[in-house]
Amino acid sequence: MDEVKTLNLLRDSWLPVKDNHGNKTSIKISDLGGETSKGSIEILAPRADFKGAIYQLLIGILQTAFAPKDSREWKKYWRNPPSKDELSQAFESIEPAFNLNTENGVPAFMQDFDLPYRKKDVPIGEILIEAPGENTVKQNIDHFIKRDSVNSISSYWAAVALFTLQINAAGGGQGYRVSLRGGGPLTTLVLPPERSTKNSLWHQLWLNVLTSEEMFEVNGNHELQELSAIFPWMMATRVSTSKKVNKKDVYIKDGTATFPIDVNPLQAYWSMPRRMRLHWNNDSGVCDISGEHVEHLVHQFHRKNFGVNYSGNWVHPLTPYAFEADQEPLSLKGQPGGLGYRHWLGLAVLDSSGRIKKEPALIVKTYSKSRHQWIEDTNFTPRLWAFAYDMNNDKARCWYETTMPLFNLETDALDSLQDYAQKMIMAAVDVLNSLESALKSAWFKRPKDAKGDISFIDANFWSSTEIEFYRLLAQLAELAKKEDDAAAIPILTGWRYYLKQVAHQIFDQYALNSMNEDGDFKRVIKAKHGKHGLEHYLNASKALKALAA
């Protein structure tokens, strides 16, 4: 019988990419160096969440095995990317952590070290975040995402799916732990300008790698250097099972928690809250996710609850957080309604408008603090790529992603731009509230008692005003460099008039639609022009008036 080949994410050519000529191929991760780094290649992933996960996987690998010592070394590899051999040599020390198809008791990527085998196998389709849960299937209510639609996944996509689940996991029932960042955390990456000569995949990744000096800002025990302190699957799992109190598997307390002091800070990139082990059958066939014929398929896995329970002041370098006095940091999450310019505060710059401060991810703050000076290119205007699942407990409602502008500004200028943006967004929120109130008054005799989903109004308003917001924000960024507050007033005033114009347009668009219960035109006129109508509230809005103050 032929010996089964051990698959490895660092050693094998599995990463699917497309070059600027449209040619598709699969490369090794070390191939990101050398000649490949000079061209324009794009990661090809069959799912949006997989693409976001692959970026985090690659950043984590570079951060773990190839982190620059200081700014000088970071700039060296920004100007001249490393060779394939340099990367291969650097990856050798962590290669054992990226084996896939091993037996229990032998480390396997993102899989429990020695998970006891359970007779009940789980279909591989359940590894996907949006897959219907066990209770959903039992109750036969898997109406939108059907069971058994994914029965076979290629070995490499199974590994990516497992990584995606581990870094995004929401609560999955008794003892099924959430990810280190909580369920459905936002991830924000800094990307080069689209048309930049430095927009290769290498440069996209390198922008999000911290120096060894900067990594000291990440909570953790820096003295723990063994692989098991970085990759939790390299040793027996720190299970969080507590005392069993009866025969029905009911437990008390949360059991052993894993705090930053217990592990190396790099484990933030490699957290493993779920105890899982993939089954390797070594048969070939078609992958239900990619549609490709592959040599190795995965059909099932088994799992067990009470995996690693991450607690304490964990702050992931690629995620924005909310900070409140005397409370643990809370990662920002995907929310209904998607991502847009109203989230620019907190994702791109500090949002101090409320009691709880929302801070950008460490990598974003690092770019604003130093990276833009290291790059030494005045035309380099980066983008912020934000993405996340919108989770409702363990159910994925939607996947959201967007790009936003970042600006190369010194601290004082960035603070000024933050103030401008805060005024603009607060004004937009106030206008939207007035618009929705006016439309309810137009539609219903008793608007306060009206029920129904009107989120389409929000979506229309935010999408209608987004381009103009960023256009004006770019102008304000230039004025912030010059410390010219007086010149900013006409721009902010223009935003005020624009918001009012959009509000009137959307009101006219929807006032007499099917939501209007009886078509009472007099009520519509009153809702727009009356004493307590849309015009009245827009003219009285303190947030709108503050734009010209």
C-alpha positions in Angstrom: 0.0 0.0 0.0 1.4 3.4 -1.0 2.4 5.7 1.8 -0.1 8.6 2.3 1.5 11.9 1.5 1.4 14.4 4.4 -0.2 17.6 3.1 1.3 20.9 4.3 0.1 24.5 3.7 3.6 25.9 3.7 5.3 23.2 1.6 2.6 22.5 -1.0 1.6 24.5 -4.1 -2.0 25.1 -3.2 -2.7 28.8 -3.1 -4.8 29.7 -6.2 -3.9 33.0 -7.9 -4.5 34.8 -11.2 -2.0 37.1 -12.8 -2.7 40.4 -14.6 -2.9 38.4 -17.9 -5.7 36.3 -16.6 -3.5 33.2 -16.2 -4.6 30.9 -13.2 -2.2 28.8 -11.2 -1.5 27.5 -7.7 1.6 28.6 -5.9 3.5 28.0 -2.7 3.2 30.7 0.0 6.9 31.2 -0.3 6.4 32.1 -4.0 5.0 35.5 -2.8 8.6 36.5 -2.8 11.0 36.7 -5.8 9.6 37.5 -9.2 6.0 36.9 -8.2 6.2 39.9 -5.9 6.9 42.2 -8.8 3.8 41.3 -10.7 0.1 41.8 -10.0 -1.5 38.6 -8.8 -4.9 38.2 -7.2 -6.0 35.5 -4.8 -8.7 33.3 -6.2 -11.1 32.1 -3.5 -14.5 30.5 -4.1 -16.0 32.4 -1.2 -15.6 36.0 0.1 -15.1 34.8 3.6 -12.3 32.5 2.5 -10.6 35.3 0.7 -10.6 37.4 3.9 -9.4 34.4 5.8 -6.5 33.7 3.4 -5.3 37.3 3.7 -5.3 36.8 7.5 -3.6 33.4 7.2 -0.8 34.9 5.0 -0.3 37.9 7.3 -0.2 35.6 10.3 2.5 33.5 8.7 4.6 36.5 7.8 4.1 38.0 11.3 5.1 34.8 13.0 8.1 33.7 10.8 9.3 36.7 8.9 8.5 39.8 11.1 10.9 42.7 10.5 13.0 43.6 13.5 12.5 47.4 13.1 11.5 50.1 10.7 14.8 49.8 8.8 14.1 46.1 8.0 10.4 46.8 7.2 11.4 49.5 4.7 14.1 47.2 3.2 11.5 44.5 2.2 8.9 47.1 1.2 11.4 48.4 -1.4 12.8 45.0 -2.4 10.6 42.0 -1.5 12.4 38.9 -0.2 13.4 36.0 -2.5 11.5 32.7 -2.5 14.5 31.1 -0.8 14.5 33.7 2.0 10.8 33.0 2.7 11.2 29.2 2.5 14.1 29.3 4.9 12.1 31.5 7.3 9.1 29.2 7.2 11.1 26.1 8.0 10.8 26.7 11.8 7.0 26.7 11.8 6.4 24.2 9.0 5.4 21.4 11.4 2.4 23.5 12.5 0.9 23.4 9.1 0.6 19.7 8.4 -3.0 18.8 7.6 -3.7 15.0 7.4 -2.1 13.6 10.6 -3.4 11.2 13.2 -4.5 12.0 16.7 -1.5 12.8 18.9 0.4 14.4 16.0 -0.1 18.1 15.4 -2.4 19.1 12.6 -3.2 22.6 11.5 -6.1 24.2 13.5 -7.1 20.7 14.8 -7.3 19.4 18.3 -4.0 17.6 19.3 -5.6 14.4 20.6 -9.3 14.8 20.3 -11.1 11.5 21.4 -12.9 10.0 18.5 -16.7 10.0 18.7 -18.9 7.6 16.9 -21.1 10.3 15.5 -19.4 11.9 12.4 -20.3 15.4 11.4 -20.8 16.2 7.6 -18.0 18.4 6.4 -20.6 21.0 5.2 -21.2 21.9 8.8 -17.8 23.4 9.0 -19.1 26.4 7.0 -20.2 29.3 9.2 -23.6 29.7 7.4 -24.4 26.0 7.6 -27.7 25.1 9.4 -27.2 23.9 12.9 -28.2 20.6 14.4 -31.5 21.9 15.8 -32.3 23.7 12.6 -32.0 20.4 10.7 -33.9 18.4 13.3 -36.8 20.9 13.1 -36.7 20.8 9.3 -36.5 24.6 9.0 -33.3 24.9 6.9 -35.3 26.8 4.2 -32.6 29.1 2.8 -29.4 27.1 3.2 -30.1 23.5 2.7 -28.4 20.6 4.5 -26.3 18.2 2.5 -25.5 20.8 -0.2 -21.7 20.5 0.6 -20.6 16.9 1.1 -17.0 17.0 -0.2 -14.4 19.7 0.2 -10.8 19.6 -1.0 -8.2 19.2 1.7 -6.8 22.7 1.3 -10.2 24.4 1.2 -11.2 22.3 4.2 -8.2 23.8 6.0 -9.2 27.3 5.0 -12.8 26.6 6.1 -11.5 25.4 9.5 -9.3 28.5 9.9 -12.3 30.7 8.9 -14.5 29.1 11.5 -11.8 29.3 14.3 -11.2 33.0 13.8 -14.8 34.0 13.4 -16.6 31.5 15.7 -19.7 32.7 17.5 -21.4 30.8 20.4 -22.4 27.4 19.2 -24.1 25.9 22.2 -23.0 24.5 25.5 -19.2 24.8 25.8 -18.6 25.6 22.1 -16.3 28.6 22.6 -16.3 31.9 20.6 -13.2 33.1 18.8 -10.6 35.2 20.5 -12.2 38.3 19.1 -15.8 37.2 19.7 -18.3 36.1 17.1 -18.3 37.8 13.8 -15.4 40.3 14.5 -14.6 43.0 12.1 -11.2 42.7 10.3 -9.6 45.8 8.8 -6.6 45.7 6.6 -4.6 48.5 5.1 -4.2 48.2 1.3 -2.1 50.2 -1.2 -3.9 52.4 -3.8 -5.4 50.3 -6.6 -3.2 51.9 -9.3 0.0 52.0 -7.3 3.1 50.2 -8.5 3.2 48.9 -5.0 -0.1 47.1 -5.1 1.3 43.6 -5.5 0.0 40.9 -3.2 3.3 41.1 -1.3 2.9 44.8 -0.6 -0.7 44.3 0.4 0.4 41.8 3.0 3.5 43.6 4.1 1.5 46.8 5.0 -0.2 44.7 7.6 2.9 43.1 9.2 4.1 44.7 12.5 7.8 45.0 13.4 9.0 43.0 16.3 9.2 46.2 18.3 5.6 47.0 17.5 4.4 43.6 18.5 5.2 44.5 22.1 2.0 46.5 22.0 0.1 43.3 21.6 -0.9 41.7 25.0 0.7 38.3 25.7 3.7 36.6 27.3 6.7 37.4 25.1 8.9 35.1 27.1 7.0 32.0 25.9 8.7 31.2 22.5 7.9 27.5 22.0 5.6 26.7 19.1 2.9 25.4 21.4 2.6 28.9 22.9 1.9 30.3 19.5 0.0 27.5 17.8 -2.4 25.9 20.3 -2.8 22.7 18.3 0.9 21.9 18.9 0.1 20.5 22.3 -2.8 19.1 24.3 -5.7 21.5 24.2 -6.2 23.8 27.1 -9.7 22.5 27.6 -12.2 24.6 29.6 -14.3 21.8 31.0 -15.5 22.2 34.6 -16.9 19.9 37.1 -19.6 17.6 35.7 -22.7 17.7 37.9 -25.0 15.1 36.5 -25.3 12.4 33.8 -26.8 14.8 31.2 -23.5 16.5 30.6 -24.4 19.6 32.6 -21.4 21.6 33.8 -20.8 24.4 36.2 -18.6 27.5 35.7 -16.5 28.2 32.6 -13.5 26.1 33.5 -9.9 27.0 32.7 -9.6 30.3 30.8 -6.7 31.3 28.6 -5.5 34.9 29.3 -2.9 36.8 27.3 -0.3 36.1 30.0 -0.7 32.3 29.4 0.6 32.3 25.8 2.7 34.2 23.3 1.0 37.3 21.8 1.2 35.8 18.3 -1.5 33.3 19.3 -3.9 36.2 18.6 -3.4 35.3 14.9 -3.8 31.5 15.6 -6.6 31.2 18.1 -8.3 27.8 18.2 -11.5 27.9 20.4 -13.1 24.8 18.8 -12.0 21.2 19.3 -12.2 19.6 15.9 -10.5 16.9 13.8 -10.9 16.4 10.1 -11.3 12.9 8.7 -8.9 12.0 5.9 -10.2 9.4 3.4 -7.6 10.1 0.7 -10.1 9.7 -2.1 -10.3 12.0 -5.2 -13.3 13.7 -6.7 -15.0 17.1 -7.2 -14.9 19.7 -4.4 -18.4 21.0 -3.8 -17.0 24.5 -3.0 -14.5 25.1 -5.8 -16.0 22.8 -8.4 -12.5 21.5 -9.2 -11.4 17.8 -9.4 -8.9 17.3 -6.6 -6.8 14.4 -5.3 -7.8 14.6 -1.6 -11.3 15.2 -0.4 -12.7 15.6 3.2 -16.2 14.4 3.8 -16.5 14.5 7.6 -15.0 15.6 10.9 -15.7 15.1 14.6 -15.8 17.7 17.3 -16.1 18.1 21.1 -17.1 21.1 23.2 -15.1 23.0 25.9 -12.1 24.0 23.8 -9.8 27.0 24.5 -11.7 29.7 26.4 -10.0 33.0 25.6 -10.6 35.6 28.3 -9.1 38.9 29.4 -7.6 41.9 27.6 -7.1 40.3 24.2 -6.6 42.9 21.4 -6.1 41.4 17.9 -3.9 43.6 15.7 -6.2 43.5 12.7 -9.5 44.3 14.5 -11.0 47.6 15.9 -12.2 47.7 19.5 -14.5 49.6 21.8 -12.9 50.6 25.1 -14.9 51.4 28.2 -13.4 52.3 31.6 -12.9 49.2 33.9 -14.2 46.9 31.1 -12.4 44.4 28.9 -11.9 45.5 25.3 -14.9 44.6 23.0 -14.2 43.9 19.4 -16.4 45.7 16.9 -18.6 43.3 15.0 -20.5 43.1 11.8 -24.0 44.6 12.2 -27.3 44.6 10.2 -27.2 47.2 7.4 -23.7 46.6 6.3 -20.6 48.7 6.4 -20.4 52.3 5.1 -19.1 55.7 5.7 -21.0 56.0 9.0 -18.4 53.5 10.3 -15.4 55.5 9.1 -15.1 56.8 12.6 -13.8 53.9 14.7 -12.4 52.0 11.8 -10.1 54.6 10.2 -9.7 57.1 13.0 -10.7 57.3 16.7 -14.4 57.7 17.5 -14.7 59.6 20.8 -18.2 60.9 20.2 -19.8 58.7 22.9 -19.0 57.3 26.4 -17.4 54.3 24.8 -14.3 55.0 22.6 -14.0 53.1 19.4 -10.4 52.7 18.3 -9.1 51.5 14.9 -7.1 48.3 14.7 -3.5 48.4 15.9 -2.3 48.0 12.3 -4.4 51.0 11.2 -3.1 53.1 14.0 0.4 52.0 13.2 0.0 53.1 9.6 -1.2 56.5 10.7 1.6 56.8 13.2 4.6 55.7 11.1 4.0 53.6 8.0 3.1 56.6 5.8 6.4 58.2 6.7 8.3 55.1 6.0 6.9 54.7 2.5 8.1 58.2 1.5 5.6 58.6 -1.4 3.4 61.6 -1.3 1.0 60.1 -3.9 0.5 56.9 -1.8 -3.1 57.1 -0.6 -4.0 53.8 1.0 -7.4 52.1 1.4 -9.0 50.4 4.3 -10.5 47.0 3.6 -13.1 46.1 6.2 -15.1 42.9 6.3 -17.1 40.8 8.8 -20.0 38.4 9.2 -23.1 39.8 10.7 -23.8 37.1 13.3 -26.9 36.5 15.4 -25.6 34.2 18.1 -24.3 31.2 16.0 -26.3 32.2 12.9 -24.7 34.1 10.0 -27.1 36.6 8.7 -24.9 38.2 6.1 -21.3 38.8 5.0 -20.3 42.5 4.6 -17.2 44.1 3.2 -16.2 47.5 1.9 -13.2 49.7 1.3 -12.7 53.2 2.7 -10.0 55.9 2.2 -7.2 56.5 4.6 -5.2 59.7 4.6 -1.5 60.5 5.2 -1.8 63.0 8.0 0.2 63.9 11.0 -1.5 63.6 14.4 -2.9 67.2 14.7 -4.2 67.1 11.1 -5.8 63.7 11.7 -7.5 65.0 14.8 -9.0 67.9 12.8 -10.2 65.5 10.1 -11.7 63.3 12.8 -13.7 66.3 14.2 -14.9 67.2 10.7 -16.0 63.7 10.0 -17.8 63.4 13.3 -19.8 66.5 12.6 -20.7 65.2 9.1 -21.7 61.8 10.3 -23.8 63.1 13.2 -25.6 65.4 10.9 -26.3 62.5 8.5 -27.7 60.4 11.3 -29.9 63.2 12.5 -31.2 63.8 8.9 -32.0 60.1 8.5 -33.9 60.0 11.8 -36.0 62.9 10.7 -36.6 61.4 7.3 -37.8 58.1 8.7 -40.0 59.9 11.2 -41.5 62.0 8.4 -42.2 59.0 6.2 -43.9 57.1 9.0 -46.1 60.2 9.5 -46.9 60.2 5.8 -47.7 56.5 5.7 -49.7 55.9 8.8 -52.5 57.6 10.8 -50.8 56.4 14.0 -47.0 56.4 13.1 -45.9 55.6 16.6 -47.8 52.3 16.4 -46.5 51.4 12.9 -44.7 48.2 12.5 -42.6 46.7 9.7 -39.1 46.7 8.4 -38.0 50.1 6.9 -34.3 49.3 6.7 -34.5 49.9 3.0 -34.7 53.6 3.8 -31.5 53.5 5.7 -29.8 51.6 2.9 -31.0 54.1 0.3 -29.9 57.1 2.3 -26.4 55.8 3.1 -25.7 54.7 -0.4 -27.0 57.9 -1.9 -24.7 60.1 0.3 -21.6 57.9 0.5 -19.7 59.2 -2.7 -20.3 62.8 -1.7 -19.1 62.2 1.9 -15.8 60.8 0.8 -15.4 63.4 -1.9 -15.8 66.2 0.7 -13.7 64.3 3.2 -10.7 64.2 0.8 -11.0 68.0 0.4 -11.1 68.4 4.2 -8.1 66.2 4.6 -6.1 68.6 2.4 -7.3 71.6 4.5 -6.4 69.8 7.7 -2.8 69.6 6.5 -2.8 73.4 6.1 -4.7 73.9 9.4 -7.2 76.0 7.5 -10.4 75.7 9.6 -12.0 78.7 7.9 -11.8 77.1 4.5 -13.6 74.0 5.8 -16.8 75.9 6.6 -18.0 76.2 3.0 -17.4 72.4 2.5 -19.3 71.5 5.7 -22.1 73.9 4.7 -22.2 72.2 1.3 -22.7 68.8 3.1 -25.6 70.3 5.0 -27.4 71.3 1.9 -26.6 68.0 0.2 -28.1 66.0 3.1 -31.3 68.1 3.0 -31.6 67.6 -0.7 -31.2 63.9 -0.5 -33.7 63.7 2.4 -36.3 65.5 0.2 -35.6 63.3 -2.8 -36.0 60.0 -0.8 -39.2 61.3 0.9 -40.7 62.1 -2.5 -39.6 58.7 -3.7 -41.4 56.7 -1.0 -44.2 58.9 0.5 -46.9 57.5 -1.8 -45.6 53.9 -2.2 -47.3 50.8 -1.1 -46.3 51.4 2.6 -48.9 54.3 2.6 -51.9 52.6 4.3 -54.7 54.6 2.6 -53.1 57.0 0.1 -54.0 60.1 2.1 -52.3 62.9 0.1 -53.1 65.6 2.7 -51.2 63.6 5.4 -48.2 63.3 3.0 -48.1 67.1 2.5 -48.4 67.7 6.2 -45.6 65.2 6.9 -43.3 67.1 4.6 -44.3 70.8 5.0 -46.3 70.8 8.2 -45.4 72.2 11.7 -43.8 69.0 12.7 -42.8 67.8 9.2 -39.6 67.0 7.5 -38.7 70.6 6.5 -39.3 71.8 10.1 -37.0 69.2 11.6 -34.3 69.7 9.0 -34.3 73.5 9.6 -34.2 73.0 13.4 -31.5 70.3 13.4 -28.7 71.2 15.8 -26.4 68.7 14.1 -26.9 70.4 10.7 -26.4 73.9 12.2 -23.2 72.7 13.9 -21.7 72.1 10.4 -21.4 75.8 9.8 -20.4 76.7 13.4 
